């Protein structure tokens, strides 16, 4: 009787293992994605607040400089001791 050719042992992942990994990844994505999107919205809002704050500071400095120039013009430039 002839010897039947032997197949090498097969290596790899079974279908159950692959499906279980996909399920775990799906659950993790379902948890992480909403948190990431919320963080993105918060960062956008903080950026807008920072820009508005910077604009307000610049506007205040500009107004104060203009007011100082007006005071110097009215007093004839004698405000050298005023900071």
C-alpha positions in Angstrom: 0.0 0.0 0.0 1.3 3.4 -0.9 1.7 6.0 1.7 -0.7 8.9 1.3 1.1 12.2 1.1 1.0 14.1 4.3 -0.2 17.6 4.4 1.9 20.1 6.4 0.1 21.4 9.5 -1.7 24.5 8.6 -1.0 27.7 10.4 -3.1 30.9 10.6 -6.1 32.2 12.3 -9.5 30.6 12.4 -12.6 32.4 11.4 -13.8 32.6 15.0 -10.6 34.4 16.1 -10.8 36.9 13.2 -14.4 37.7 14.0 -13.7 38.1 17.7 -10.9 40.6 17.0 -13.2 42.6 14.7 -15.8 42.7 17.4 -13.4 44.0 20.0 -12.0 46.6 17.6 -15.6 47.7 16.8 -16.4 48.1 20.5 -13.2 50.1 21.1 -14.0 52.3 18.2 -17.5 52.9 19.4 -16.2 54.1 22.7 -13.3 56.2 21.5 -14.9 57.9 18.5 -17.5 60.0 20.4 -14.9 61.1 22.9 -12.5 62.1 20.1 -15.2 64.1 18.4 -16.2 65.8 21.6 -12.6 66.8 22.2 -12.4 68.2 18.7 -15.4 70.4 19.4 -14.0 71.6 22.7 -10.6 72.5 21.1 -12.5 74.5 18.4 -14.4 76.4 21.1 -11.3 77.1 23.1 -9.5 78.4 20.0 -12.4 80.8 19.3 -12.3 82.0 22.9 -8.6 82.5 22.8 -8.8 84.5 19.5 -11.5 86.7 21.0 -9.5 87.3 24.1 -6.4 88.2 22.1 -8.5 90.6 19.9 -9.9 92.3 23.0 -6.4 92.7 24.5 -5.1 94.2 21.3 -8.1 96.5 21.0 -7.6 97.7 24.6 -4.0 98.5 24.0 -4.9 100.3 20.8 -7.6 102.4 22.5 -5.3 103.3 25.4 -2.5 104.4 23.0 -5.0 106.5 21.1 -6.3 108.1 24.3 -2.7 108.9 25.4 -2.0 110.5 22.1 -5.2 112.6 22.4 -4.2 113.7 25.9 -0.8 114.7 24.8 -2.3 116.7 21.9 -4.7 118.4 24.3 -2.1 119.3 26.9 0.5 120.4 24.4 2.8 117.5 24.9 3.5 118.1 28.6 2.7 114.6 29.8 6.3 113.3 29.9 5.9 112.0 33.5 2.7 110.1 32.8 3.1 106.4 31.9 
